[in-house]
Amino acid sequence: MMASSASNEKSVEPDGSSSAAIEGVKLKQERHVPVLDHLRALAALLVLAFHLFISFPHIPFFSSAESFALLRQGYVGVSLFLTLSGFLFMWLVLKRGLPGSYLGYIQKRLLRVGPLLVIVYVLAVSINRDGFTPGDLGYLLITNIGKPPTSAQFATGTAWSISLELAFYIIFPLLARFVLEEGLGYLGRLILLCLVFKLAAFGLAESGKLVMYSTLIGRMDQFLWGMAAAVIAFRSGLRVVYWRVGLVFAISSLIVYGVWLERHAPYQSGVNEWAWVLIPTVEGVLFALLIICSFRSELVLWRWFDHSLSWIALISYSLFLLHPLAIELVRVLIKRGTIQLTDGVAAAMAAVLAILLAALSYRTIEAPFMRLRLGRSAGSNLQPRG
């Protein structure tokens, strides 16, 4: 009865569709910007490439060609994810205004990222069942500091960065309000404070590089650079040709940066750790430049390429969290002698398995909760499907 009453209270448009459904479509259209989908796909593929390389280091050509240095240092994909989040959230505020309800906003974010994160957490504590303690429950939402079960093995290790996203979600509405009130100057002051805090944390922490890589202190300015890029994109009246020149510069700079990073300060080594005070900031700036120039360049990709990247973007969250599990499954088969594969073939097999697993996860875990998030589940109005 309650569900039926609720459905009667929805307004109905002349064509018979509910206003809630129409608002959902409008929201989906505003959120769906093809170039941002492409960049989200790129971020997921960068992280996948990095883990394929460290798991199967003798992939022909990919393992040695300097032009692939950024892919081999593909953990920078996390920086792209975070900067892209800052851009997208700020852009939506500039276009639609601040969230009307803070609790409703948080609920939607939790429905988006929470279900799969919980499943990965349950998988992690199951793998480490003998070492589980009640205190580990706190690591469900804080996966990037201390000794979270998800970081105890490679198969669930990528969950660490989700805590950064969750922290950003919590404070974003306030940050956006202050940016609307004070403009870019507010973001500039906040970024300056972040740099000061970084210097302090790097100097005082036992492992400064790990602090820069995995904590909100080390990564916060990447969200802020993304927000700044959104404000600039919203206000700028530059001609498209200038943005396209900027895009070429951004891509070239990232390729050069990848070569420099691999040679002088790769995360896997202990070389030039001092550089990590600024490395996340540099990545935030470069990716913000890539995002804003891509967004404003109005480039049209080949249809098949556009659709492929958009599909990868659709499953990118599942791909990000679950691809290590796919890689581990292939490694186990090889280790046990079940199959004999070269690194190149093994990497290709793991990549395909990761994408298939991500597609299955998206359809089964993410999509149903996304329908709840958009208010498209009708309760008692649902009919069983054969």
C-alpha angles and dihedrals in degrees: 000000000000093000091047092051092049092052091051090057094061115103116243125216122224091262092056098255120127120247089233090059092048091050089050091054092048091049091049091051092049092048094046108083109159096215091053088051089053092052092047088053090048091053092052092046092050092056091044091051092050094052092045089054096050090045096045105023098174100067107148115256093345091074096055112021110108091214088067094054093110090053091050088052089045094144082092084080087081088061090052091050093052096044090047091052090054091049097047096046093047092045091054090051091050090050101038108016132243120323110278094220123030093201091048090050092051091046091055092049092050091049088052101050104014106074097055092040090054091051092050089048092051089049090051096050090045091055089049097036095140093054097046119123129182088249089066089074088078088064091067090088099019105059102150106063135049116010106316116183090235091063094051092087138024094240093072099021100112091069089086094085095054089075089061090054092048092050090051092049090055096053101030099091090056093046091049092050091052091047091052089051100043106019128214091334090073092053090047092055091046092051089050090052090049090055091052091049089048092054091049094047093046093050096045103037123090090229107028094175092056090050091052092047104044112022135078090243090060097042107031095095090059090066088047094051088052091051090049091051090053092052092049092047090050095050103034122104097187117143118256093248091065092051090051091053087049090051092055089049092048094050092046091048092051092051091050090045091053091054091048093047093051093048102041114019115012113168092233093063135059093234120127094349089170088072089068090076087075104021096089089046093050090049090049091053094046094047092045087055091048092049098048094044092047090047094051100036093080092213119170117213127206107282095241091049093047092049092046094052092044090053092049088050090052091057095032096111092053090042091052095049100037107036093087088058090054091049091049092051091055092046091051091052090051094044093052092049094244090129135012114217139161116241091254094054092041091052091050091048092049092048093052092046090049092052093047091048091049092050091051091047093049093050094044106033111017104037098055092052091045088057088054089049091054092044095245098131111098102197108208091016090070115109124202115257124217 
